[in-house]
């Protein structure tokens, strides 16, 4: 009976119709952004599932002999910074003036549950009253076509708003 069960459940894999690896169609990141007036910056943390992040980083590695898990922590952080600098930016808009903030990578933390990236954006405009925050986040969207980047934003007054950056194939959102 056990042999029949194994054969029955393995049959689609043996025929090549189903991959033996677990795959899914939905990929997600969770980002928290906080305006820090004292430090003249926006602080950010972005979190991914470790297997999704590793798969994406392997797709971005340009050297064919190198795999993400075998890289030094310094090289991993360089790759993390590259991906974020290329795919994440913030602009603060007030009236007709739009200010793009400057990105800086701080570091990363990895465990069995998540990969967390820490970064900042500096160069806040002098006046933030009635500002509109425009966020472009297409992180991993060129690797995973179903990537969803969810952002929770805390403005200078501590007001919180949550939004997704993906509307069809556009990766922009705005707050307040």
N, C-alpha and C positions, 0 to 999 in steps of 0.2 A: 504494500500500500504506500509506504514512504517513497519508494522508487517511482511509482506512478505520479505522486505529487510533485517530486522534483522534476521529472520529465515534463509534466504538464506546465508547470510554472516556468521552466527554462525554454520551452519550445519557441516562443516569440524571439527570445534573445538569440537562440541558435540559428533561427532563420534570418536574423539581421534586421528584423522590424523594430526592435526596441534596443536602445543602448543599455548595457549593463550598469553604466554610471547613472547616478541620480541627476537629472537635469530638470530645470524648471523654467517657466516663461516670464517670471516677474523678478526683477532685481530692484533693490531699494537702498537708499542712503537716508540717514536721519542727520540733519544739521541743525545746530543751535548757534545763532548769532546774537551778540549782546553789544549794544553801544556803551562804551566806557569813556565818558567825558573826561574823567581825571587823567587817563592815559592817552587821550586824543586818538582813539582807535575803536575798531569793532573787533571783538574777540570771536573766534569761531572754533567749533569742534564738529567733526563730521565722522559718522560711524557707519561701518559696513559689516556684513557677515564675512568672516575670514576666508571661506572657500570662494566666494564671489570675488573678493578683492584679489586673491592670489591668481585666479583665472584671468582676471582683467589685466593685472600687472604682467603676467606671462605674455599676453597678447601685445602689450606695449613695449616689451623688451626688444631692442633692435638687434642685439647679438644672438645668433642662433644657438650657440653653445650654452648660453646662460639661462638658468631657471630662477624665478623669483625667490623661492625658498632657500636657494643656495647662496644668495647674495648677502654681503655684509650689511649690517644695520645702516651704515653710512650710505651705501649704494641704494638701499631700499628707500631711505628718506629722500635721497636725491630724485628717485623716480616718483615718489609721492608728491614732492614739491613741483616737479615738472608737470604732472597730471593736473594738479590743482591750479597752478599758474596759467595753464593753457585753457582751462575749462570753467573757472569760477571768477567772477568779478562783481564788484559792487559800485554803484554810482548813487550819489545823493543829489537829488534835483530839487531846486527851489526857484520858483518863478521861471525865468528863462536860463538860469545858470545850472549847469550839470557838472558835478565834480566826480571824477573817477578816483576811487581810493586805491592806495598802493598795497599790494599783496606781500606778505612775508610768511614763510613756513616756519613753524616753531618745532614740531617733532611729531612722533607717532607712538602709539602704544598698541600692542597686539597680545591677545590671549585667546583662549579657545572659543570664546563667545563673540568677540568683535575685533575689528581693527578700527582704531580711533585716530584721526588726524587732527592736529592742533595748528591753527594759523591765525593771522591777524590781518586787518586792513587799516592802514593809517592815513592821515591827511584829512580829517573831518573838516568840513567847512566851518567857518566861525559861527554862523547862525544856523541852527537846526530847526527852529520853529517852522511849522507847516511844511517840512521837508517830505519828499517822496523818495523812498529807498527803492532803487531798481536793481534787481539781482539777476545775473545770468549764471546759471549753473547747468552745464551739460556734462558734468563729470561722469565718465564711463558710458555715456550714451552712444559713443561711436563703437564701443565694444559690445554692449548689450542693447539691442534695439528696444527692449521694454524697460530700460532703466528709469526708475522714478526717484527723483531727488526731493525729499520733503524737508522744508525749512521752517523752523520756529525762530521768529525774530523778536527781540526785546529792544524797543527804542530807548531813547535817552530818558524818557519818563518812566520806564519800566513796563510800559504797555506791551502785551504779548499778542502776536498774531502768527498763525500757521498757514502755510500754503505749499502747494506742489509747484515745482518749476516746469513741469511738463504739461503742455496743452498741445495735443497732437505732436508735431515735431518741433515745436518752439519751446525753448528752455529759459523763459524769462518769467519773473514774477515781480510784483511790487507791493510795498507795505505803506500804509498810512497816507 
